[in-house]
Amino acid sequence: FSECTAGNWGGGMYVTSSARGDVALERARFVRCTSPQAALYLNGIERLALTNSHFVDNIASQSPAALFFTSRIAASGSLLRSTTFFGNS
């Protein structure tokens, strides 16, 4: 996702109450996304797996700018592997 804009949450991607519960992204790139909150907004999922992903120069009017993540099962089994965050504000 590059230079994406959202009026509500999730400048690049917004997921809420996923039916299966898990979200897995590999080699995802969120670059220069603009939103009220978070380039990647995940609300009420079960587990998150981000591998080889990058969050660069994302801008949000509320924190966090890059990633917002809430879990129904306290995030057990979630992981961020080789994921970088740079220049988000």
C-alpha positions as a printed NumPy array, in Angstrom:
array([[  0.   ,   0.   ,   0.   ],
       [  1.615,   3.23 ,  -1.08 ],
       [  0.345,   6.773,  -0.631],
       [ -3.062,   5.584,   0.529],
       [ -5.56 ,   7.79 ,   2.386],
       [ -8.5  ,   6.953,   4.642],
       [-11.218,   9.105,   6.174],
       [-11.629,   6.85 ,   9.207],
       [ -9.229,   4.158,  10.423],
       [ -6.664,   2.192,   8.498],
       [ -4.984,   4.263,   5.825],
       [ -3.922,   1.09 ,   3.993],
       [ -5.963,  -1.756,   5.468],
       [ -8.772,  -2.062,   8.032],
       [ -9.939,  -5.408,   9.451],
       [-12.447,  -5.798,  12.271],
       [-13.843,  -8.94 ,  13.911],
       [-12.335, -11.312,  11.354],
       [-14.525, -14.419,  10.95 ],
       [-11.511, -16.75 ,  10.984],
       [ -9.719, -14.629,  13.539],
       [ -6.182, -14.715,  12.117],
       [ -4.424, -12.185,   9.888],
       [ -1.124, -13.099,   8.198],
       [  0.803, -10.778,   5.898],
       [  4.165, -11.434,   4.28 ],
       [  6.18 ,  -8.736,   2.5  ],
       [  3.477,  -6.138,   3.158],
       [  4.546,  -2.52 ,   2.659],
       [  2.688,   0.453,   4.067],
       [  4.407,   3.586,   2.747],
       [  3.2  ,   7.197,   3.11 ],
       [ -0.337,   6.263,   4.115],
       [ -2.403,   9.029,   5.734],
       [ -5.269,   8.358,   8.127],
       [ -6.76 ,   9.403,  11.459],
       [ -5.197,   6.303,  13.052],
       [ -2.817,   3.577,  11.803],
       [ -1.825,   2.485,   8.297],
       [ -2.785,  -1.081,   9.297],
       [ -5.76 ,  -1.191,  11.68 ],
       [ -6.741,  -4.615,  13.048],
       [ -9.53 ,  -4.719,  15.624],
       [-10.86 ,  -7.856,  17.34 ],
       [ -8.82 , -10.439,  15.455],
       [ -7.193, -13.465,  17.097],
       [ -3.581, -13.746,  15.927],
       [ -1.363, -11.531,  13.792],
       [  1.658, -12.679,  11.797],
       [  3.679, -10.007,   9.998],
       [  6.774, -11.277,   8.198],
       [  9.277,  -9.226,   6.189],
       [  6.947,  -6.23 ,   6.29 ],
       [  7.688,  -2.499,   6.354],
       [  5.921,   0.58 ,   7.744],
       [  7.583,   3.743,   6.396],
       [  6.633,   7.44 ,   6.631],
       [  2.983,   6.859,   7.559],
       [  1.108,   9.825,   9.041],
       [ -1.844,   9.719,  11.436],
       [ -3.614,  12.475,  13.34 ],
       [ -3.846,  10.103,  16.366],
       [ -1.309,   7.574,  17.634],
       [ -0.311,   5.064,  16.461],
       [  0.62 ,   5.945,  12.881],
       [  1.786,   2.527,  11.68 ],
       [ -0.017,  -0.394,  13.358],
       [ -3.063,  -0.71 ,  15.628],
       [ -3.853,  -4.252,  16.794],
       [ -6.357,  -5.599,  19.33 ],
       [ -6.879,  -9.278,  19.983],
       [ -9.798, -11.291,  21.354],
       [ -7.406, -13.853,  22.842],
       [ -4.67 , -11.617,  24.3  ],
       [ -2.468, -11.966,  21.215],
       [ -1.04 , -15.373,  22.129],
       [  0.802, -16.771,  19.149],
       [  1.088, -13.406,  17.38 ],
       [  4.435, -12.428,  15.908],
       [  6.293,  -9.71 ,  14.059],
       [  9.232, -11.259,  12.228],
       [ 11.688,  -9.082,  10.289],
       [  9.211,  -6.208,  10.315],
       [ 10.55 ,  -2.643,  10.325],
       [  9.046,   0.672,  11.389],
       [ 10.685,   3.924,  10.227],
       [  9.661,   7.572,  10.09 ],
       [  6.032,   7.083,  11.171],
       [  4.346,  10.009,  12.897]])
